[in-house]
Structures are given as C-alpha cells and as structure tokens.
Amino acid sequence: MAAEQGTQLSEAQIAVHWREENYYHPPAKFIGQANAADPAIFERFSEQRFPECFKEYADLLTWDAYWHTTLDTSNPPFWKWFVGGRLNASYNCVDRHLATSRNKAAFIWVPELETEETKAITYQELYRRVNEFAALLRDFCGVRVGDRVTFHLPMVPELPVSMLACARLGVVHSEVFGGFSGVACGERIADSGSHILVTMDGYYRNGELIDHKARADEAVAKARDLGAGVDKVLVWRRHPGQYASRSPMVPGRDFFVDDLLRDYRRTVVEPVSMPAEAPLFLMYTSGTTARPKGCQHSTGGYLAYVTGTSKYYQDIHPEDTYWCFADIGWITGHSYIVYGPLSLGTTSVMYEGVPAYPDPGRPWRIAERLGVTIFHTAPTTIRMLRKLGPDEPPKYDYHFKHMTTVGEPIEPDVWRWYHDVVGKGEAVIVDTWWQTENGGFLGSTLPALKPMKPGSCGPGVLGVYPVIYDENGAVVEAGSGRAGNICIRNPWPGIFQTIWGQPERFVQIYYEKYCRNKQSKDWRDWPYFAGDGAVQAADGYFRILGRVDDVINVAGHRLGTKELESASLTVEEIAEAAAVPVMDELRGRAVEMYVSVKPGVAPSRAIEEKVAKAIETEIGKIARPKNIWIVPDMPKTRSGKIMRRVIAAISNFTDVGDTTTLANPGVVDDIRHHVQAEKVGRGEVPRKLSPQEIEEIKAFGRAE
Ligand code: WT7
C-alpha cells in the first residue's frame, strides 16, 4: 500500500452523485397475501431483540433436539448458532413434507432441448432417490459423517439429489460450478480433502451435448498433482444407460451411478441427527489471492436463515411455483433453489440451459407453461433477455407476483424494464444484496412493507444491521452522499463458519479491519467487513457500488484478478500479467488481460490465444477475457508494483490520472495509443460512464 501513497483513493473520499430514483410501491394484491404484511415484524427483529429474534427462523425447522444457546460468542469471530440443537437438513427438506405433500412436485426440471420432456419430481420420488443415493455413498463409497464429497454437476435433478443425500449422512458436500474447468475442480477437491468426485457424462448448453466427464479426468489428475487422491468417480448419465462422453471409464475408479443404484433400490437411510453447528457444505469463492476460499456453511444456522428469508423475502407460499433462474453451482442456487424453497415445501423449478435457447422467448414460455408465480434471476440475464428479445414477455400469458434481482448492481433503466415488461407492472421486486460467505440475503426491502427504489437494494434485512465505515472506522452517515465500506455490525445465523482449512485468513479478511478489540467476546466489537463499497441514502437504503478487493464481477461470477493472472503466467512465454475490469453492456464487467512477454519472445496472436486458453483451462470458459493486450512493459510504481488502475483507465477510456510517480511513466502513452486505437477499430468504445463507475476504475487495485 505504502508504495502508492498519494495516488491512493480511500473509499470514504469518493463522493458519489447520482439521481435519486422514485419509489415504486408494492401492488395491493401482493400486500394482501404476503407472508410479512404486518409492520410489527420490524419490532420482532429489532436490535434489542437480537439474537433471540432468530428463534422465529429456527422455529420454521423440525429439530430433533432444541438448542439451549441461541448465539455463542465465546470464540470470536467463530460464532455458533443454536448450540445444543440437533437436526438433519435432508429430513427438513424432504421427509417432513411427505405426510401432507407426498405427491406434490418438489422440483420441476426443464431440460434445455424443447423436444425433451419436462419432468416433475415429487417429494415422494425425491425421498426415494435421496435415500438410494445416500445408501450408495455410505455403503459403496464408505463415506462417513464429516467427510467431504466434491460434485462437478450441471443443472440436473441429480445435483440436489446428491446434495440432500450427503446432508442425510452428515457428509459435507462441495459443489463446483459445472462451467468451471477440470483443473479448477481438481484444486477444490485437493483443498477440501475429498476422495469422491460425483459428476455427469454430459449436459446441454446452447443445444449441444457437452462432454463433461472429460473434465473429471483433468480434475483427478490435478488433484493428484496436488497430492490428493480421488478413490472413486461416480458418473451420473444424462440419459441413463447411454454414455455421452468420449472419455473412457477408468476401471476400478469410475462407476455409472445408474448401474450401481440397482443394488440400492428401496434402501432407506435414517437421516443422521447432526449438531446445529456441523458443517453442511463448502462453497468455493474468489478473493484477493490466487487460492480459492472454501466457505464453510453450518447446518442449523444456515438452514434456519435460508428458510426464514425464503418465507419473508421470497414470499414463498405452499401453492407457489417458484423459479430461481440461477445455477445451483453458486450459492444462490444452494440457498434459493434447493435448501430454502424445499425446507418450505414448495415447488422449485430448475432449468438446465442458457436463457435464450433456442430463442429469447424461452424463459417466458417456461413461466407460462408451468404457471410460475415467483421469478428470481440476475441482472446479467435480464440485460441479455432485454437485448435479444425486448418484446418477448408480453407474448406469453404468465403472471409473476414477485421477482428478485441478485448478484450485481442493476442499472435503474434495466430495473424498470424488468418491472414494466417482464413483471408486466404486476410484480413486486426485491434487489437482494449478499455474498457466498453470507448464506442468505443481507440487504433487501421487505416486499410488502417497504417501497422499491431502482438500483438500491434497500435497508438491511430483518435482524441484520449494516453500517458504512470509512477507512479509519468512522461511520459514514446516511444521506452524506459519501461512499465507504459496507459492514454488518452483528452476526446472523447464515454467516459462514470459517474458510475451510484457513481459519487465520477467515479472521484476517473479514474481521481484522474493523475489529475494535481482539480480546473482546462481545459481538459488537467484531463488525463483518463485506468487501463492497456502498452509499446509504437518507432513507436508509443502500446502493452497492461493487467490490473493493481485486475481484471482478463478470455476469454475477466472482473472478479474482490473482487467479486470472496466475493462470496467464502458466504460459511459458509470459513474464507478467495484470487483469482489469472493463465495462460491458451485458455482463456488467468483463475482464481484460495485460501481459508482457519474456525477453526474446515476439508478441503474436498465437500467444494471446495461448493466454486465453490457459485461463479457460485453469478457471473455465466463463473467465475468458474480452481482450488480451501484449504490452512492452507494465506501468509500475518505483517499488515495482503494477499499477492496475492505470491500465484499467486505458481499457475504459477514462482519465489515467497522475502517472508522475511511476517508475516508467513513458509506457502509459504507448499502451494507451495502441490499446485504444485497436478498441476503436473493433467498435469497443464504452458508453459514457457514470461518476461511480469512473471512481470504481480509479480505485481499482487499491486492495493490495
Ligand atoms: C458480490 C458477491 C450472493 C448472490 C450471488 C453473488 C455483488 C451481490 C448484489 C446486489 C449489487 C451485488 C457484491 C457482492 N452483489 N448482490 N443485489 N447489488 N451488488 O455472490 O459470487 O459471492 O458475489 O456480488 O459485490 O460482494 P458472490
């Protein structure tokens, strides 16, 4: 940090100006039926009632043993919720609904190909499948309470079946997003220490049957390089009985699940009664270093939190058809496709494919066909559907009562299209702000009780008290127009327990910055640092500006600059690499890589392509950069640190600022002329950026 004193911008210095948006009020019809329609709920969750207020969420679950301590703060910041309580997540999501809803659809699965039949999986059928797969894991694989099992599964019903089977056994699942590469999967296998990989032979993406099993071989090889042995690879088949991959099955290691399951028909596995504090799953995410962080989520606190927020913020009623159009490979899907909705016994829709396949009317056809009442997706999907099919929604006869946007800031203009055209002006919208680490929502309006404001998520959710601090820990007042670091003053049941295997990093990244007293056992001394910049308006609503660490949010996917850079450095010709964000009309942000080559190597398209391929191999196709620029030298400080804000400014056509403190100020103009001329040639000049977008670029790279 010291290296660039003077050019460093603290969040608190950023004055943010934007037009205040008008409120939108929830429709009377929505208010009339809402789960939370009485303002007394704010009283029940007031700070004076903390932490006991969360009993209301925990009481939505079925406990084998009730807890004696709601919140144990004896080892900060490793909070423990509902201590003494015991429960099983699979029982809560499946078994307990059988008595009343045995033949209700738990999932409706929509395959990508429209010629393939949509499938409804009832709670009874889910119960059978979860038990049989749990028996297979226990008896064939020998997994036991506390073991980790890694999945690399796409959006198929086998994914929630596998999750719930692990949960039934008290086994910790770790799903790696299906779009991640084999290498990325292998790293996560090694980090979590799992010996079993559950995958699928193939799945449909843009009408094409992708060979997915090939990635399992790469994953096992990568894990082996890292010293971790995978004993068994369980391969579900997209079409049981037919193998869709070219990759050979390795005898003694690879097994078709549909074959094995024959031995477990009708087997019933008793749900293992787990302590509330037992880990339920790991979900890896990106941060400032190249090593991904395995966020460890609890059983009791997590399940209570996603159930409570699904009820009040998603307004799920038993009769709703709820469609969260996200991937279960991300936390959104874990919490709001699987655990929250199933715990409430609703019908959760799963769609295998991409939004606009075979045309941008597809999501609305699905909504019409299934009678979807609640719709949940990300700004990137909304932007894409608006661009490709702005007039599609009115062609279909569906009616949403409720819609969600999640994962990135949404532009007010996109919000209005979502409200007016997708929602036909009939639906309430919640803009939910949260993170992989959080388990469930942190910021949102309570849909029947607070008006909506396009572009703002709203206040903290029930029982969550956010605050904005400046770099020195002083509170940035609501309505001041100043931005700062958004933090949460208190623990909540959905907060992750630790970073798997790295408890010191857990404390350091999330709590050290604003901890007032490391000796203190009072939660008030341990605010949670979220890593997002935000502004709070006079009405208490937060507007989230984006990450303050070096994470680039591409279409709602968190990519660490360090991960992108170390992937680029696997190419032998590359000497140095720097990743920066560039504003992108559809994806919010895209990645641009700047690389320099080793002495004696001539720059070429082939090297650019090698870098792109390396990123696809190490991380996945989602991380493929928009552009790769080979530069003669990186702009650097005198201490040799790459000035990412300078190249970020070049990529975004903003002011590079003061470069006089650089060791090599001369390269800046060379790079700018080259890159910007190329971009103009490709028609990639960005629209006029907003003041806060300009500030984001200026501040990029300050996390180091
Ligand atoms: C980051 C977390 C948790 C859902 C999926 C993303 C950004 C998330 C919003 C929102 C503005 C948002 C933040 C956050 N973000 N929701 N409603 N408005 N920004 O989870 O991959 O862990 O990413 O996404 O920057 O820190 P994630």
Boltz pocket constraint, residues with backbone or C-beta under 6 A from the ligand:
constraints:
  - pocket:
      binder: B
      contacts: [[A, 285], [A, 330], [A, 331], [A, 332], [A, 405], [A, 406], [A, 407], [A, 408], [A, 409], [A, 410], [A, 431], [A, 432], [A, 433], [A, 434], [A, 435], [A, 436], [A, 437], [A, 443], [A, 457], [A, 530], [A, 531], [A, 532], [A, 544], [A, 545], [A, 546], [A, 547], [A, 553], [A, 556], [A, 557], [A, 558]]
      max_distance: 6.0
